[in-house]
Amino acid sequence: MSSILPEMQTACLQCTSCGNQERVMVNDGGINEPNFCSNQECSQKNTYQIMYHRCEFTDRQLIKVQESPESIPQGETPKTINIYCHGSMVDFCKPGDRIKVTGVYRCLFIFYAICTK
């Protein structure tokens, strides 16, 4: 289990020129920062800065779930999957607990490129 980590849900951005504030939803860990200030009198380009103390966060925790030892054929290594818990499911179990998990399985593909001359 990882420690409890904050995960940004809504970002608060402030224009450094005029002080105009905008709230933007965070999608898949990315913030869609506006290119131009929405204040008609300002309209400066790329002047927004994140105000962390005004952003909204929820709790998140990584749990590594391993196959139970009784279900593994002798001599094989147990399989492990990573589960991200959010909100009320954070800090719900502790290492060594036996749990049943219901959720959405999302496959994460990581591509490593090797450059050679």
Rosetta blueprint (number, residue, H / E / L):
1 M L
2 S L
3 S L
4 I L
5 L E
6 P E
7 E E
8 M E
9 Q E
10 T E
11 A E
12 C E
13 L E
14 Q E
15 C E
16 T L
17 S L
18 C L
19 G L
20 N L
21 Q E
22 E E
23 R E
24 V E
25 M E
26 V E
27 N E
28 D L
29 G L
30 G E
31 I E
32 N L
33 E L
34 P L
35 N L
36 F E
37 C L
38 S L
39 N L
40 Q L
41 E L
42 C L
43 S L
44 Q L
45 K E
46 N L
47 T L
48 Y E
49 Q E
50 I E
51 M L
52 Y H
53 H H
54 R H
55 C L
56 E E
57 F E
58 T E
59 D E
60 R E
61 Q E
62 L E
63 I E
64 K E
65 V E
66 Q E
67 E L
68 S L
69 P H
70 E H
71 S H
72 I L
73 P L
74 Q L
75 G L
76 E L
77 T L
78 P L
79 K L
80 T E
81 I E
82 N E
83 I E
84 Y E
85 C E
86 H E
87 G H
88 S H
89 M H
90 V L
91 D L
92 F L
93 C L
94 K L
95 P L
96 G L
97 D L
98 R L
99 I L
100 K L
101 V L
102 T L
103 G L
104 V L
105 Y L
106 R L
107 C L
108 L L
109 F L
110 I L
111 F L
112 Y L
113 A L
114 I L
115 C L
116 T L
117 K L
